[in-house]
Every structure is written in C-alpha cells, then in structure tokens.
Amino acid sequence: MDIATSYQAPALAEPEETGREFDAPEREAAFFYGLFMRGYSYQELRRDIEVPPEIMKKWELVSSRDPGFASMTDRMLGYRRRVLAIFMALVAHQGESIH
C-alpha cells in the first residue's frame, strides 16, 4: 500500500454555534473594570465596549441581506450592552472617579 495515496486528511470540523461566546458578560466587564482600575480612561474603555455607529451602519446593510448575520449581530449587540451596563455598575459601585 502506497502511504501517499492511502493517507486521508482528517475532515475539518465546522465551527460549532453554541452561543457560549455570549455567556459571560460579567467576565468581560470585570476585565474592562480591571483595566479601569489600572488607570485606563473610562471614556476609552466605554468606546472599546460599544459598537461604533459607523460599524452599526455597515452591519445594518449586511443584515438586510443576510438573516443569519442579523441574528448574530443582534445577539452580539445585546451582549455588548450587558457588558457595558455591568462595567458601568462596577465603576459606580466602587465610587471611582470617572476620568
């Protein structure tokens, strides 16, 4: 048996859509809060968490043609909003000054 012709490459697994990437907004908010505690600007971190309006417009255009993309962006935007709300609550709870 010729090894060159008998070898079959393993099939690549399709990425599994589990939704797990959107399961831990608390963890991501804590990460951003840690950066804030290390002196990163509140406004810069808030911009990093939010989705910029110019990106939103591009996503809306693509979403109008691709329902799968629209569903994914809806989930992601909800997640980003939760991250931002938790981050803001952590900052407010600590009574840290926003700079």
C-alpha positions in Angstrom: 0.0 0.0 0.0 1.4 3.4 -1.0 1.3 5.7 2.0 1.0 8.8 -0.2 -2.3 7.6 -1.7 -3.7 5.9 1.3 -3.5 8.8 3.7 -6.7 10.7 4.1 -6.6 14.1 5.8 -8.9 14.4 8.7 -12.1 16.3 8.0 -12.1 19.9 9.4 -14.8 20.4 11.9 -17.3 23.1 11.2 -17.3 25.7 13.9 -20.0 24.9 16.4 -22.5 27.6 17.0 -23.1 27.2 20.7 -23.7 30.7 21.8 -21.1 30.2 24.5 -19.2 33.2 23.3 -22.0 35.4 24.7 -22.4 33.6 28.0 -20.1 35.6 30.3 -20.7 39.4 30.1 -19.7 39.6 33.8 -16.2 38.2 33.0 -15.7 40.6 30.1 -17.0 43.6 32.2 -14.6 42.6 35.0 -11.7 42.6 32.5 -12.6 46.1 31.5 -13.0 47.1 35.1 -9.6 45.8 35.8 -8.2 48.0 33.1 -10.0 50.9 34.6 -8.5 50.2 38.0 -5.1 50.2 36.4 -5.6 53.7 35.1 -7.2 53.3 31.7 -9.6 56.1 30.8 -13.3 55.4 31.5 -14.3 57.0 28.2 -11.8 55.0 26.2 -12.9 51.7 27.8 -16.6 52.6 27.2 -15.8 53.2 23.5 -14.0 49.9 23.3 -17.1 48.1 24.7 -19.6 49.9 22.5 -20.0 49.3 18.8 -19.2 52.5 16.9 -22.1 54.0 14.8 -20.2 53.6 11.5 -19.8 49.9 12.2 -23.5 49.6 13.1 -24.5 51.2 9.7 -22.4 48.6 7.9 -23.9 45.8 9.9 -27.4 47.0 9.2 -26.7 47.0 5.5 -25.4 43.4 5.6 -28.1 42.3 7.9 -30.8 43.4 5.5 -29.5 40.8 3.0 -28.4 38.1 5.4 -30.8 37.0 8.2 -28.1 34.8 9.8 -25.8 37.8 10.1 -28.7 39.9 11.5 -29.4 37.2 14.2 -25.7 37.1 15.2 -25.3 40.8 15.4 -28.5 41.1 17.5 -27.0 38.7 20.0 -23.7 40.4 20.0 -25.2 43.8 20.5 -27.2 42.6 23.4 -24.1 41.1 24.9 -22.1 44.3 24.4 -24.9 46.3 26.1 -24.9 43.9 29.0 -21.1 44.2 29.3 -21.3 48.0 29.3 -24.1 48.0 31.9 -22.2 45.7 34.2 -19.0 47.7 33.7 -20.8 51.0 34.5 -22.3 49.4 37.6 -18.9 48.2 38.8 -17.5 51.7 38.4 -20.5 53.4 40.1 -20.4 50.8 42.9 -16.8 51.5 43.7 -17.4 55.2 43.6 -14.4 55.6 41.4 -14.0 58.9 39.7 -14.5 58.8 36.0 -11.7 60.2 34.1 
